[in-house]
Amino acid sequence: MRLINQYSEFGCRPYPFDRERRKRVLIVLAERDMNISDLARNINTAQSTVSQVINGRRLSPNTEQRIADFLRKPVDVLFPRRTPEEIGKMRKKEASLCALIKQRARKGEAA
């Protein structure tokens, strides 16, 4: 099984939103009564970068490691690598949600 990494030949940028990654990190942050902005300040990284990494939109092994070290969790627990099949499923789900939002927006315009 091949895993997606930062330098993937699969052309998976931009990466799809990864709800599981986000959920894992937000649970740990909530246990510490912190939010993403607090985390970003503590690891001296831009909040937008931290948010993109947590959401799976940006793969940055360095930032992932810094987040994991600060939260005292293994990096592979917080940020599991994805197979091409998993990436495909996430993209499909994201595309379906985008289509639904656009459809609802068009209905709102017609009203």
C-alpha positions as CSV (number, residue, x, y, z in Angstrom):
1,M,0.0,0.0,0.0
2,R,1.5,3.3,-1.1
3,L,1.1,6.3,1.2
4,I,0.7,10.0,0.2
5,N,3.6,12.1,1.3
6,Q,4.7,15.7,0.9
7,Y,6.3,15.0,-2.5
8,S,3.7,12.8,-4.0
9,E,3.6,12.1,-7.7
10,F,-0.2,11.7,-7.4
11,G,-0.8,15.4,-7.9
12,C,-2.9,15.7,-4.7
13,R,-2.5,19.4,-4.2
14,P,-4.5,21.1,-3.0
15,Y,-5.2,18.3,-0.5
16,P,-8.8,17.7,0.5
17,F,-10.1,18.6,3.9
18,D,-9.3,15.8,6.4
19,R,-11.9,15.8,9.1
20,E,-10.3,13.0,11.1
21,R,-6.9,14.9,11.4
22,R,-8.8,18.1,12.4
23,K,-10.9,16.2,15.0
24,R,-7.8,14.5,16.5
25,V,-6.0,17.7,17.0
26,L,-9.0,19.7,18.2
27,I,-9.7,17.1,20.9
28,V,-6.2,17.4,22.3
29,L,-6.4,21.2,22.1
30,A,-9.7,21.2,24.0
31,E,-8.2,19.0,26.7
32,R,-5.6,21.7,27.2
33,D,-8.2,24.5,26.9
34,M,-6.5,25.9,23.8
35,N,-7.4,26.8,20.3
36,I,-5.5,26.8,17.0
37,S,-4.4,30.4,17.5
38,D,-2.9,29.5,20.9
39,L,-1.1,26.6,19.4
40,A,0.3,28.7,16.5
41,R,1.6,31.2,19.0
42,N,3.2,28.5,21.1
43,I,5.0,26.9,18.2
44,N,5.9,30.2,16.6
45,T,4.1,29.5,13.3
46,A,1.5,31.5,11.4
47,Q,-2.0,30.6,12.4
48,S,-3.0,30.1,8.8
49,T,-0.2,27.5,8.3
50,V,-1.2,25.6,11.5
51,S,-4.8,25.6,10.4
52,Q,-4.0,24.3,6.9
53,V,-1.8,21.5,8.4
54,I,-4.4,20.5,10.9
55,N,-7.1,20.5,8.2
56,G,-4.9,18.4,6.0
57,R,-4.9,21.0,3.2
58,R,-1.1,21.4,3.6
59,L,1.4,18.6,4.3
60,S,4.3,19.9,6.3
61,P,6.2,17.2,8.2
62,N,8.2,19.9,10.1
63,T,5.0,21.7,11.3
64,E,3.3,18.4,12.0
65,Q,6.2,17.4,14.1
66,R,6.3,20.7,16.0
67,I,2.6,20.4,16.7
68,A,2.9,16.8,17.9
69,D,5.9,17.7,20.1
70,F,4.1,20.6,21.7
71,L,1.0,18.5,22.3
72,R,3.2,15.5,23.4
73,K,1.5,13.1,21.0
74,P,3.1,10.9,18.4
75,V,3.0,12.6,15.0
76,D,1.5,9.6,13.2
77,V,-1.4,9.5,15.7
78,L,-2.3,13.2,15.1
79,F,-1.4,13.2,11.4
80,P,-2.0,9.8,9.8
81,R,-0.7,9.5,6.2
82,R,-3.3,8.8,3.6
83,T,-3.4,6.3,0.8
84,P,-4.4,7.5,-2.7
85,E,-7.7,5.7,-2.2
86,E,-8.4,7.6,1.0
87,I,-7.5,10.9,-0.7
88,G,-9.9,10.0,-3.5
89,K,-12.7,9.3,-1.1
90,M,-12.1,12.6,0.7
91,R,-12.1,14.5,-2.6
92,K,-15.3,12.8,-3.8
93,K,-17.0,13.7,-0.5
94,E,-15.7,17.3,-0.7
95,A,-16.9,17.6,-4.3
96,S,-20.4,16.3,-3.4
97,L,-20.6,18.9,-0.6
98,C,-19.5,21.7,-2.9
99,A,-22.1,20.7,-5.5
100,L,-24.8,20.6,-2.8
101,I,-23.8,24.1,-1.6
102,K,-23.8,25.5,-5.1
103,Q,-27.2,23.9,-5.8
104,R,-28.7,25.4,-2.7
105,A,-27.2,28.8,-3.6
106,R,-28.8,28.7,-7.0
107,K,-32.2,27.8,-5.5
108,G,-31.8,30.8,-3.2
109,E,-31.1,33.1,-6.2
110,A,-34.2,31.8,-8.0
111,A,-36.4,32.6,-5.0
